[in-house]
Amino acid sequence: MAQATNGSKRAPVQYAHITGWGMAVPDNIMTNDDLAAIVETNDEWIRTRTGIRERRIAGDRDSSATLGYRAAQAALEVADVLPMDIDLIIVATSTSEHIFPSTASLIQDWLGASNAGAFDLSAACSGFVYALNMAAQAMKSGSIDTAVVIGAETMSRVMDWQDRSTCILFGDGAGAVVLQSSDQEGGVLSSVLRSDGAGHDLLAIPTPNARTLDGHKLNKMYMAGGEVFKFATRVVDESVRQTTELAGITINDVDLIIPHQANYRILQSAARKLNLDMDKFVSNLDRYGNTSAASIPIALCEAIEQGRIRKDDHLVLVGFGGGLAWASMCIKWGVPEPSAQHGTRINRQRRRAAYILARVRARLERLRRSWSSFLRWTNPRNARLMRLQRKANREDLS
């Protein structure tokens, strides 16, 4: 980690590059016809209004953490980065397994990233861009060198499957990138983060801490679809223009726009307002639906694999959703050459060893705590205290 020590100072890192990428989606596919067996809808109704044909649904052993872990592993393979070299892990998610610990902490443990800080970020569908910006800013300040940024969601767990206005839209998945500091020009050029909390009640998932449910279901998502649609069509093109202006380029210089995958009509609206052809927009909505914070990194991974991104291309990421919050980022693609210090095959073996050791360490730590607890209560003094406590409890009951 590139931190100042003993009063020494390090010049801020100028550029933050994406050097690795990976994605993970559940095996289970739910088609529109499958949905028609659950709620009153049909394939044509869904496709014409959203562009969605199918989505992935988490199985019993899937979670935002396990999907995020798999995506992070894939990203580390591409970047050829070892887990112990990670300085920071950020997970953008609205569907964590726990309020705490964070999903990021679970993934940090499973990866064996023993030197990394880890936390979750909640900004709904724009969360991945928010998280990427935070990591890039930490890099530019000189406080970190390597970060893993993940968008991971299991939206199917928070769906009201009787509400056809929402359950037809969402799916599950995860995407991740490795972000590294470099002297090479390019990488993250600019970002725009915005929020309008006055629209907080248009798209939400109430938790047990909610002051009132207002007729909505606990732990289930609800959405005022029409209002959210109008919000999205208003902010997407505006945000794209702002981030390109900050980056010192024009809309015509943009090679590819990777938007949050919410509704195909929103993408069409943005293309018209920006006067761009739809070929400049990445869309995989038809196969995955809306995966919230995971949609942009998943779309990024597929665009790379399809050969749609080349060196020195200008990309714009743009997300929008609950909060209401939205964010955009301009990136000049120019992945630095990987270090030749260690062979890829050797590092692959070292990563596998780190994953195995992380599992062993976790099991040994749980065993240590259990054994320590057993020894504590088998101590004669503690056993006497327990007998006295049971006796006091009996007397209280009588």
Backbone torsions as a table, in degrees:
resi	resn	phi	psi	omega
1	MET	NA	134.7	-174.6
2	ALA	-88.3	73.2	-179.8
3	GLN	-111.1	148.3	176.1
4	ALA	-72.7	137.7	179.3
5	THR	-134.1	151.1	177.0
6	ASN	52.5	36.7	176.5
7	GLY	80.5	-3.9	178.8
8	SER	-76.1	156.7	-179.2
9	LYS	-124.0	146.1	176.5
10	ARG	-120.4	134.9	-179.8
11	ALA	-62.6	140.2	179.7
12	PRO	-57.3	141.2	176.5
13	VAL	-72.6	135.6	-172.5
14	GLN	-87.3	-34.7	-173.0
15	TYR	-127.7	143.7	177.6
16	ALA	-124.4	115.1	-173.9
17	HIS	-109.7	144.4	168.0
18	ILE	-80.2	119.3	-177.9
19	THR	-116.2	-9.0	178.6
20	GLY	-149.5	154.6	-178.1
21	TRP	-153.2	151.6	179.3
22	GLY	-166.6	158.1	-179.8
23	MET	-143.0	160.3	177.2
24	ALA	-149.4	131.6	177.0
25	VAL	-131.0	151.5	178.1
26	PRO	-63.8	159.3	178.6
27	ASP	-75.2	-29.2	-174.6
28	ASN	-71.4	126.0	177.7
29	ILE	-109.8	129.4	174.9
30	MET	-113.4	115.6	179.7
31	THR	-86.5	170.7	176.3
32	ASN	-63.1	-35.0	177.4
33	ASP	-65.5	-36.0	176.0
34	ASP	-63.3	-40.3	178.7
35	LEU	-65.1	-33.5	-179.0
36	ALA	-63.1	-20.8	177.2
37	ALA	-81.6	-11.0	-177.8
38	ILE	-104.1	-45.8	-179.2
39	VAL	-127.8	166.0	-178.7
40	GLU	-76.2	96.5	179.6
41	THR	-162.3	179.5	175.6
42	ASN	-154.1	166.3	-174.6
43	ASP	-58.9	-45.9	-177.8
44	GLU	-63.1	-40.9	-178.9
45	TRP	-61.1	-43.0	-178.5
46	ILE	-71.2	-46.7	-176.0
47	ARG	-62.9	-43.0	-176.4
48	THR	-71.1	-25.7	-177.9
49	ARG	-95.2	-22.5	-174.4
50	THR	-129.8	-28.9	-173.6
51	GLY	89.5	4.2	-175.6
52	ILE	-92.4	132.8	174.0
53	ARG	-106.6	-34.5	-178.0
54	GLU	-158.6	168.1	178.0
55	ARG	-149.5	160.5	178.9
56	ARG	-94.4	140.3	-178.0
57	ILE	-122.8	129.8	-177.4
58	ALA	-61.8	138.4	173.5
59	GLY	-85.2	-178.4	-176.7
60	ASP	-61.2	-30.5	-177.2
61	ARG	-96.2	1.3	178.5
62	ASP	-92.9	149.0	172.4
63	SER	-152.5	171.6	175.7
64	SER	-59.3	-35.1	-179.5
65	ALA	-69.7	-46.3	-178.1
66	THR	-67.9	-39.2	177.6
67	LEU	-66.0	-42.6	178.2
68	GLY	-63.3	-37.6	178.0
69	TYR	-62.4	-44.9	179.3
70	ARG	-64.7	-41.7	178.6
71	ALA	-64.3	-40.5	178.7
72	ALA	-64.7	-41.6	177.0
73	GLN	-57.9	-45.2	-179.9
74	ALA	-62.7	-40.4	179.6
75	ALA	-65.7	-39.7	178.6
76	LEU	-65.2	-34.0	177.2
77	GLU	-64.1	-44.9	-179.3
78	VAL	-64.1	-43.4	-177.9
79	ALA	-78.1	-14.9	-175.8
80	ASP	56.5	47.0	179.8
81	VAL	-108.4	139.5	177.5
82	LEU	-85.8	145.2	-179.3
83	PRO	-55.8	-36.8	-178.5
84	MET	-71.1	-9.6	178.0
85	ASP	-94.2	-0.6	178.9
86	ILE	-79.6	131.3	178.8
87	ASP	-95.4	-29.0	-173.2
88	LEU	-152.5	138.8	174.2
89	ILE	-125.1	124.2	176.8
90	ILE	-121.2	129.5	176.5
91	VAL	-115.6	120.1	173.3
92	ALA	-90.2	118.2	-177.8
93	THR	-159.0	151.2	171.7
94	SER	-115.5	3.6	-173.3
95	THR	-133.1	51.9	178.0
96	SER	-72.3	156.8	178.3
97	GLU	-69.8	-30.8	-175.4
98	HIS	-134.2	153.8	166.8
99	ILE	-62.3	-46.8	166.2
100	PHE	-150.1	147.0	8.0
101	PRO	-70.6	164.3	-179.8
102	SER	-72.1	155.1	173.1
103	THR	-59.7	-37.6	179.6
104	ALA	-61.2	-37.4	179.4
105	SER	-66.6	-38.4	176.9
106	LEU	-62.5	-45.9	-179.5
107	ILE	-66.0	-38.8	177.1
108	GLN	-58.0	-42.2	179.8
109	ASP	-66.4	-48.0	-177.5
110	TRP	-64.8	-33.3	178.6
111	LEU	-75.0	-23.1	-173.0
112	GLY	77.3	29.0	-179.9
113	ALA	-83.2	74.9	-169.4
114	SER	-69.1	-15.3	-178.8
115	ASN	-105.8	8.6	-172.5
116	ALA	-100.2	141.1	163.3
117	GLY	-81.4	159.0	-176.0
118	ALA	-152.9	136.6	175.0
119	PHE	-157.9	160.3	175.9
120	ASP	-95.3	154.5	177.1
121	LEU	-128.9	131.7	-177.8
122	SER	-112.6	102.5	173.6
123	ALA	-141.6	28.9	176.9
124	ALA	53.1	-132.6	-171.8
125	CYS	-71.6	-17.2	176.4
126	SER	-96.2	5.8	-173.6
127	GLY	-59.9	-36.4	-177.7
128	PHE	-64.6	-41.2	179.5
129	VAL	-67.4	-40.7	175.1
130	TYR	-57.2	-46.9	-177.1
131	ALA	-66.0	-41.3	179.2
132	LEU	-63.4	-38.8	177.9
133	ASN	-64.6	-41.7	179.9
134	MET	-62.5	-42.6	179.6
135	ALA	-66.1	-41.8	-179.5
136	ALA	-64.7	-39.4	179.0
137	GLN	-66.9	-39.4	176.6
138	ALA	-62.8	-36.3	179.0
139	MET	-68.0	-44.2	-178.6
140	LYS	-67.6	-25.8	177.3
141	SER	-77.7	-14.5	-179.2
142	GLY	90.6	6.3	-176.4
143	SER	-83.4	-21.9	176.9
144	ILE	-139.4	161.6	177.0
145	ASP	-113.5	-33.5	-173.5
146	THR	-137.9	131.5	178.9
147	ALA	-135.2	149.9	170.2
148	VAL	-113.5	121.9	-179.2
149	VAL	-114.6	127.3	-171.8
150	ILE	-127.5	139.1	166.0
151	GLY	-114.1	120.6	-174.5
152	ALA	-140.8	132.7	-177.4
153	GLU	-145.4	145.3	166.3
154	THR	-125.8	73.1	-175.6
155	MET	-65.4	-24.0	-179.8
156	SER	-61.8	-24.1	-178.6
157	ARG	-77.3	-15.2	-179.1
158	VAL	-115.5	14.8	178.3
159	MET	-85.1	143.7	165.5
160	ASP	-91.7	103.3	-172.3
161	TRP	-74.8	4.7	171.5
162	GLN	-101.5	-4.8	-178.4
163	ASP	-102.4	99.0	-174.6
164	ARG	-70.8	-15.0	179.4
165	SER	-73.4	-19.0	179.9
166	THR	-118.8	-39.9	-171.5
167	CYS	-67.4	-20.5	179.1
168	ILE	-75.8	-16.0	-169.2
169	LEU	-91.3	-32.2	-162.0
170	PHE	-106.3	153.9	176.7
171	GLY	-144.4	-176.4	-174.6
172	ASP	-118.5	151.4	177.3
173	GLY	165.6	179.6	179.8
174	ALA	-152.1	148.2	173.5
175	GLY	-139.2	151.0	-177.3
176	ALA	-144.4	152.8	172.2
177	VAL	-133.4	152.9	169.2
178	VAL	-101.0	127.5	178.9
179	LEU	-112.1	128.7	-178.6
180	GLN	-132.0	146.3	177.4
181	SER	-75.5	148.8	-178.4
182	SER	-158.1	151.3	173.1
183	ASP	-80.7	-10.7	-178.6
184	GLN	-72.3	133.1	-178.2
185	GLU	-64.0	143.2	177.9
186	GLY	122.2	-149.7	-176.9
187	GLY	74.2	-145.6	-178.8
188	VAL	-69.9	118.3	-177.9
189	LEU	-98.4	-36.8	-176.4
190	SER	-162.4	161.6	175.1
191	SER	-153.0	152.9	177.6
192	VAL	-131.0	120.8	178.7
193	LEU	-116.1	130.3	-178.3
194	ARG	-141.2	158.3	177.7
195	SER	-151.7	149.0	174.0
196	ASP	-136.8	88.2	-176.7
197	GLY	-64.1	-12.6	177.4
198	ALA	-64.1	-19.0	178.4
199	GLY	-99.9	21.9	-176.0
200	HIS	-60.2	-27.4	-175.3
201	ASP	-90.2	6.2	-179.5
202	LEU	-88.1	-22.1	-177.0
203	LEU	-154.6	112.4	-171.8
204	ALA	-158.5	163.1	171.3
205	ILE	-129.5	102.6	-178.6
206	PRO	-67.4	137.4	176.1
207	THR	-108.4	174.5	177.3
208	PRO	-58.8	-16.4	178.8
209	ASN	-87.0	-0.6	-179.0
210	ALA	-63.6	134.9	179.8
211	ARG	-65.1	-36.9	177.1
212	THR	-152.8	148.7	180.0
213	LEU	-89.8	-20.1	179.0
214	ASP	52.0	40.1	177.8
215	GLY	84.7	-2.4	-179.3
216	HIS	-91.9	165.4	-176.8
217	LYS	-91.7	139.2	178.9
218	LEU	-62.5	135.0	176.9
219	ASN	62.6	18.0	177.1
220	LYS	-121.5	139.4	-177.0
221	MET	-75.9	143.4	170.1
222	TYR	-133.8	155.5	-175.9
223	MET	-151.8	136.5	169.7
224	ALA	-89.1	87.0	-168.4
225	GLY	-55.4	-44.8	-178.0
226	GLY	-62.1	-43.5	-179.3
227	GLU	-68.5	-39.7	178.7
228	VAL	-66.1	-38.1	177.8
229	PHE	-61.3	-45.2	179.8
230	LYS	-64.7	-39.8	177.2
231	PHE	-60.7	-46.7	-176.4
232	ALA	-64.5	-44.4	-179.0
233	THR	-67.2	-20.9	179.3
234	ARG	-82.1	-39.4	-169.7
235	VAL	-93.7	-23.0	-172.8
236	VAL	-62.3	-55.5	-177.3
237	ASP	-66.3	-34.9	178.8
238	GLU	-63.3	-43.4	-178.8
239	SER	-68.4	-38.9	177.8
240	VAL	-61.8	-43.8	178.9
241	ARG	-62.6	-39.8	-178.1
242	GLN	-65.9	-44.3	-176.2
243	THR	-72.4	-32.8	176.5
244	THR	-69.1	-36.9	177.7
245	GLU	-63.5	-42.8	178.1
246	LEU	-63.8	-31.7	-179.3
247	ALA	-80.4	-9.1	179.1
248	GLY	80.3	25.8	177.7
249	ILE	-126.9	170.2	177.7
250	THR	-103.4	168.6	176.9
251	ILE	-58.8	-36.8	-179.4
252	ASN	-68.2	-17.8	177.5
253	ASP	-80.9	-12.6	-177.5
254	VAL	-74.7	126.7	-179.7
255	ASP	-89.9	-31.4	-177.2
256	LEU	-156.3	137.2	174.7
257	ILE	-111.9	127.1	179.9
258	ILE	-113.2	95.7	-175.0
259	PRO	-93.7	162.6	168.2
260	HIS	-59.0	135.9	-175.8
261	GLN	-92.1	88.4	-177.5
262	ALA	-109.0	-47.8	-175.5
263	ASN	-160.3	132.3	-176.4
264	TYR	-62.9	-30.3	179.6
265	ARG	-67.3	-29.8	175.7
266	ILE	-66.0	-40.7	178.8
267	LEU	-66.2	-40.3	178.0
268	GLN	-63.1	-40.8	178.5
269	SER	-62.2	-44.1	179.7
270	ALA	-63.4	-41.0	179.9
271	ALA	-61.8	-42.4	179.2
272	ARG	-63.6	-46.0	-176.8
273	LYS	-68.0	-31.0	179.5
274	LEU	-89.4	-5.2	-178.6
275	ASN	58.8	44.4	179.2
276	LEU	-118.8	153.0	175.5
277	ASP	-75.0	148.6	179.5
278	MET	-63.0	-19.1	177.9
279	ASP	-63.7	-18.8	178.6
280	LYS	-85.4	-0.6	178.6
281	PHE	-108.9	134.6	174.1
282	VAL	-86.3	130.5	177.4
283	SER	-141.8	121.1	171.6
284	ASN	-124.7	21.5	-177.2
285	LEU	-56.1	-34.0	-175.9
286	ASP	-63.8	-27.0	-176.0
287	ARG	-102.3	-20.8	-175.3
288	TYR	-123.4	-14.9	-174.5
289	GLY	68.0	-157.8	-179.5
290	ASN	-91.8	109.3	179.0
291	THR	-103.0	24.3	174.8
292	SER	53.0	-125.0	-175.2
293	ALA	-64.7	-15.0	-179.5
294	ALA	-87.4	-12.4	-169.2
295	SER	-67.3	-41.5	-178.0
296	ILE	-67.8	-48.7	179.2
297	PRO	-65.0	-32.7	176.3
298	ILE	-64.9	-45.1	179.0
299	ALA	-63.7	-37.9	177.4
300	LEU	-61.1	-47.0	-179.8
301	CYS	-59.1	-44.5	-178.3
302	GLU	-68.6	-36.8	178.2
303	ALA	-63.0	-39.8	177.8
304	ILE	-64.5	-47.2	-177.9
305	GLU	-64.6	-28.5	179.2
306	GLN	-84.4	-0.4	178.3
307	GLY	75.7	22.5	-177.9
308	ARG	-86.9	-7.2	-179.1
309	ILE	-120.9	127.2	-179.8
310	ARG	-124.8	164.4	-179.7
311	LYS	-56.4	137.3	179.3
312	ASP	74.0	6.0	172.7
313	ASP	-67.4	146.7	172.6
314	HIS	-98.8	120.3	179.6
315	LEU	-110.4	149.6	171.1
316	VAL	-125.6	123.5	171.6
317	LEU	-98.1	136.2	178.8
318	VAL	-143.3	125.5	179.9
319	GLY	-123.6	156.3	-178.5
320	PHE	-159.5	146.2	179.1
321	GLY	168.2	-147.9	-173.2
322	GLY	-55.7	144.6	-179.2
323	GLY	146.2	-55.8	-13.2
324	LEU	-66.7	140.2	-178.9
325	ALA	-138.3	149.5	175.1
326	TRP	-148.7	158.8	-176.0
327	ALA	-159.4	147.6	176.3
328	SER	-139.3	157.4	-178.1
329	MET	-149.4	138.2	175.7
330	CYS	-106.8	130.7	-177.6
331	ILE	-128.4	133.5	169.8
332	LYS	-97.9	113.3	-172.6
333	TRP	-74.8	124.0	179.0
334	GLY	-167.1	71.4	-174.6
335	VAL	-61.4	120.9	178.1
336	PRO	-62.2	153.3	176.9
337	GLU	-63.4	135.5	179.1
338	PRO	-63.8	152.7	-179.2
339	SER	-66.0	140.3	179.2
340	ALA	-94.3	10.5	-175.9
341	GLN	-65.6	-36.8	179.5
342	HIS	-128.1	141.1	177.3
343	GLY	-68.1	148.3	-180.0
344	THR	-59.7	-41.5	-179.2
345	ARG	-63.3	-42.1	178.8
346	ILE	-63.3	-44.5	-179.9
347	ASN	-65.8	-35.0	177.2
348	ARG	-61.8	-42.1	177.9
349	GLN	-65.8	-39.0	179.6
350	ARG	-67.3	-36.2	176.6
351	ARG	-65.0	-44.8	178.5
352	ARG	-60.5	-40.6	178.1
353	ALA	-64.0	-38.8	179.3
354	ALA	-64.1	-40.1	179.2
355	TYR	-65.5	-41.5	179.6
356	ILE	-66.2	-45.8	-179.8
357	LEU	-62.8	-33.8	178.7
358	ALA	-64.4	-41.9	177.9
359	ARG	-66.0	-42.8	179.7
360	VAL	-63.0	-44.9	-179.9
361	ARG	-58.8	-44.0	-178.9
362	ALA	-62.7	-41.6	179.6
363	ARG	-67.7	-41.1	178.6
364	LEU	-64.8	-37.4	179.7
365	GLU	-66.5	-40.8	176.8
366	ARG	-65.0	-39.5	178.0
367	LEU	-64.6	-40.3	179.4
368	ARG	-61.8	-43.6	-179.9
369	ARG	-65.3	-39.6	178.9
370	SER	-65.3	-43.8	-179.8
371	TRP	-66.1	-40.3	178.2
372	SER	-62.8	-41.0	178.6
373	SER	-65.7	-39.8	179.1
374	PHE	-62.9	-45.4	-179.7
375	LEU	-64.9	-36.3	-177.8
376	ARG	-64.0	-41.0	-176.2
377	TRP	-88.8	-8.5	173.1
378	THR	-92.9	-6.7	173.9
379	ASN	-61.2	130.9	-176.5
380	PRO	-52.5	-40.3	-178.9
381	ARG	-64.6	-43.3	179.7
382	ASN	-68.2	-36.9	178.2
383	ALA	-62.3	-39.9	178.0
384	ARG	-63.7	-40.5	178.2
385	LEU	-62.7	-37.7	179.4
386	MET	-66.0	-39.5	178.3
387	ARG	-64.6	-42.1	178.2
388	LEU	-63.6	-37.7	179.7
389	GLN	-65.8	-43.2	179.0
390	ARG	-63.9	-38.7	178.9
391	LYS	-65.4	-41.8	178.0
392	ALA	-63.1	-39.5	179.5
393	ASN	-64.5	-39.3	178.3
394	ARG	-64.3	-41.7	180.0
395	GLU	-65.6	-36.6	177.5
396	ASP	-64.3	-37.9	-179.4
397	LEU	-71.4	-31.9	179.8
398	SER	-77.8	NA	NA
